């Protein structure tokens, strides 16, 4: 019976187990990716199949400002990961809220209007809920940082949070492409 060496032949460093936080977040990201894949597929499947309006082309405007805020926030979280500091990332949610207000009040598009409304609010709402969770976690870190309670020993926890936030950004690239480019 052979044994697995616990030391790399290329280096003298002993093998260590990966972080439970990193492994757990990777598992969560895989599971969440499956959920988003299902909802994106539903959105694409039902795109253009409505017999009544409004249609995406009639009511959606490309959310450039909100997208820039969300994607640039990954740069801030990378800085936070390195320096254990945070930037401002709530503008994306405000942009989404403004878009939804316009769609509901002015365009009369709700989750019950048609297939587009159902799949749009499900997909964008699912993403927005992930943004909210990420922002809440980052606000907790920010609160601790302001009280000078975040130490270099906490860097790995910020790394795990950064993994989640990069996932949220990556999902937005897919949602943005599907909803505002392909689906229009």
C-alpha positions as CSV (number, residue, x, y, z in Angstrom):
1,X,0.0,0.0,0.0
2,X,1.4,3.4,-1.0
3,X,1.0,6.6,1.0
4,X,0.3,10.1,-0.3
5,X,3.3,12.3,0.5
6,X,2.4,15.3,2.6
7,X,5.3,17.2,1.3
8,X,5.7,18.4,-2.3
9,X,8.8,17.0,-4.1
10,X,9.3,20.4,-5.7
11,X,9.5,22.2,-2.4
12,X,10.2,21.5,1.2
13,X,6.9,23.1,2.3
14,X,4.5,20.7,4.0
15,X,1.0,20.4,2.6
16,X,-1.7,22.1,4.5
17,X,-5.5,21.8,4.2
18,X,-7.3,24.5,2.4
19,X,-9.2,27.0,4.5
20,X,-12.7,25.9,5.6
21,X,-14.0,29.3,4.7
22,X,-12.6,29.2,1.2
23,X,-13.9,25.7,0.6
24,X,-17.3,26.6,2.0
25,X,-17.5,29.7,-0.1
26,X,-16.4,27.8,-3.2
27,X,-19.2,25.3,-2.5
28,X,-21.8,28.1,-2.0
29,X,-20.7,29.7,-5.3
30,X,-21.1,26.4,-7.2
31,X,-24.6,25.9,-5.7
32,X,-25.6,29.5,-6.4
33,X,-24.2,29.3,-9.9
34,X,-26.6,26.4,-10.6
35,X,-29.5,28.5,-9.4
36,X,-28.6,31.4,-11.5
37,X,-28.0,29.1,-14.5
38,X,-31.6,27.8,-14.1
39,X,-33.1,31.3,-13.9
40,X,-31.0,32.7,-16.8
41,X,-32.1,29.7,-18.9
42,X,-35.7,30.4,-18.1
43,X,-35.3,34.0,-19.0
44,X,-33.7,33.1,-22.3
45,X,-36.3,30.4,-23.0
46,X,-39.2,32.7,-22.4
47,X,-37.7,35.8,-24.1
48,X,-39.9,37.0,-26.9
49,X,-42.7,34.5,-26.2
50,X,-45.2,37.0,-24.7
51,X,-48.3,37.7,-26.5
52,X,-48.9,41.0,-24.7
53,X,-46.6,43.8,-23.6
54,X,-44.7,45.4,-22.4
55,X,-41.6,43.8,-24.0
56,X,-38.0,44.2,-22.9
57,X,-37.3,46.4,-25.9
58,X,-40.2,48.7,-25.0
59,X,-39.3,49.3,-21.3
60,X,-35.7,48.4,-20.5
61,X,-32.9,50.9,-20.5
62,X,-29.3,49.7,-20.2
63,X,-28.2,50.4,-16.6
64,X,-24.8,51.7,-17.3
65,X,-24.3,53.7,-14.1
66,X,-25.4,50.8,-11.8
67,X,-23.2,48.4,-13.7
68,X,-20.2,50.7,-13.4
69,X,-20.8,51.0,-9.7
70,X,-21.1,47.3,-9.2
71,X,-18.1,46.3,-11.3
72,X,-15.9,49.0,-9.9
73,X,-16.8,47.7,-6.4
74,X,-14.7,44.6,-7.2
75,X,-11.7,46.9,-7.4
76,X,-12.6,48.3,-4.0
77,X,-13.1,44.8,-2.4
78,X,-9.7,43.8,-3.8
79,X,-8.2,46.9,-2.1
80,X,-10.1,45.9,1.0
81,X,-8.8,42.4,0.8
82,X,-5.3,43.7,0.7
83,X,-5.6,46.6,3.1
84,X,-8.7,45.4,5.0
85,X,-10.6,48.6,4.0
86,X,-13.8,49.1,2.1
87,X,-15.2,51.4,-0.6
88,X,-18.8,52.5,-1.3
89,X,-20.9,50.0,-3.2
90,X,-24.6,50.8,-2.5
91,X,-25.2,52.8,-5.7
92,X,-26.0,49.6,-7.7
93,X,-29.1,48.9,-5.5
94,X,-30.3,52.5,-5.8
95,X,-30.0,52.2,-9.6
96,X,-32.0,49.0,-9.6
97,X,-34.7,50.5,-7.3
98,X,-35.1,53.4,-9.7
99,X,-35.3,51.1,-12.6
100,X,-38.0,49.0,-10.9
101,X,-40.0,52.0,-9.9
102,X,-40.1,53.2,-13.5
103,X,-41.0,49.7,-14.7
104,X,-43.8,49.2,-12.2
105,X,-45.3,52.7,-12.0
106,X,-44.8,54.1,-15.5
107,X,-44.6,50.9,-17.7
108,X,-46.9,48.8,-15.6
109,X,-44.6,45.8,-15.7
110,X,-44.9,43.6,-12.6
111,X,-44.0,40.0,-11.9
112,X,-47.6,39.1,-12.8
113,X,-47.8,41.1,-16.1
114,X,-46.3,38.5,-18.5
115,X,-43.5,36.0,-18.8
116,X,-41.0,38.8,-19.3
117,X,-42.0,40.4,-16.1
118,X,-41.9,37.1,-14.2
119,X,-38.5,36.1,-15.4
120,X,-37.1,39.6,-15.3
121,X,-38.0,40.3,-11.7
122,X,-37.0,36.8,-10.7
123,X,-33.5,37.0,-12.3
124,X,-32.7,40.6,-11.4
125,X,-34.3,40.3,-8.0
126,X,-32.3,37.1,-7.2
127,X,-29.1,39.0,-8.1
128,X,-30.2,42.1,-6.1
129,X,-30.7,39.8,-3.0
130,X,-27.1,38.6,-3.4
131,X,-25.9,42.2,-3.6
132,X,-27.8,43.0,-0.4
133,X,-26.3,40.0,1.4
134,X,-22.8,41.1,0.2
135,X,-23.3,44.7,1.2
136,X,-24.5,43.7,4.7
137,X,-21.5,41.5,5.2
138,X,-19.2,44.3,4.0
139,X,-20.9,46.8,6.3
140,X,-20.2,44.5,9.2
141,X,-16.5,44.4,8.3
142,X,-16.6,48.2,7.8
143,X,-18.1,48.7,11.3
144,X,-15.4,46.5,12.8
145,X,-12.7,48.3,10.8
146,X,-13.9,51.7,12.0
147,X,-13.6,50.5,15.5
148,X,-10.1,49.2,14.7
149,X,-11.1,45.6,15.4
150,X,-10.1,44.3,12.0
151,X,-6.6,42.8,12.2
152,X,-4.3,41.2,9.7
153,X,-5.4,37.9,11.3
154,X,-8.8,38.6,9.8
155,X,-7.5,38.9,6.2
156,X,-8.7,35.4,5.3
157,X,-12.2,36.2,6.3
158,X,-12.1,39.3,4.0
159,X,-10.7,37.1,1.3
160,X,-13.7,34.8,1.6
161,X,-16.1,37.8,1.5
162,X,-14.2,39.0,-1.6
163,X,-14.7,35.7,-3.3
164,X,-18.5,36.1,-2.7
165,X,-18.4,39.6,-4.1
166,X,-16.5,38.7,-7.2
167,X,-19.1,36.0,-7.8
168,X,-21.9,38.6,-7.5
169,X,-20.0,40.7,-10.0
170,X,-19.5,37.8,-12.4
171,X,-23.2,36.9,-12.2
172,X,-24.1,40.5,-13.0
173,X,-22.0,40.3,-16.2
174,X,-24.1,37.3,-17.2
175,X,-27.4,38.9,-16.1
176,X,-26.5,42.2,-17.8
177,X,-25.6,40.4,-21.0
178,X,-28.7,38.2,-21.0
179,X,-31.3,40.8,-19.9
180,X,-30.1,44.1,-21.4
181,X,-28.2,42.9,-24.5
182,X,-29.5,39.5,-25.8
183,X,-33.0,39.8,-24.3
184,X,-33.8,43.2,-25.7
